[in-house]
């Protein structure tokens, strides 16, 4: 069993451990993104959210943050599940929490992106109703051949 809760600073170190474990399992260099050093400032103070999944032993087993880009659009950010616990509904529960939150804020469109080499993530987004879009057209920046972006309409 696990529960989804808004981030609390007492979980900071364990959240970072979960993140580094997830990145390592993906074959990525396990580094900590700047925004994770101060969740309060980089998420909550910006009217965004950051949730963690916590197991029965009070350990962080997943996380998901938001980045609101307009009154109707939001990005999924820092979406990770502890590698040894994948396929146990943790990612689905985090996403459902985000979708409920987004709908309560009248957000109609969710965006995310995923490395093309991360087939598990690509399959997850497809299964959850996300549709592939062109990253270049969405952000107006140089296209990166290794990333696939997705959109999901909520309303």
Number of C-alpha atoms within 10 A of each C-alpha: 10 19 15 19 14 14 23 13 12 8 15 16 12 16 25 18 18 21 27 19 18 21 19 14 14 15 10 11 10 15 11 13 10 9 12 18 13 12 19 18 13 19 19 16 10 12 12 19 22 25 21 26 26 22 15 9 8 12 16 26 27 28 28 23 26 26 20 20 12 9 11 14 18 21 17 17 16 19 20 25 26 22 17 11 12 14 10 12 13 25 22 13 16 24 19 13 15 21 17 13 15 22 14 9 12 14 20 16 19 23 23 21 19 16 15 14 13 14 10 12 16 19 11 13 19 13 10 12 13 19 14 17 15 14 19 12 10 13 9 9 9 9 14 10 9 10 15 19 20 22 21 17 13 14 8
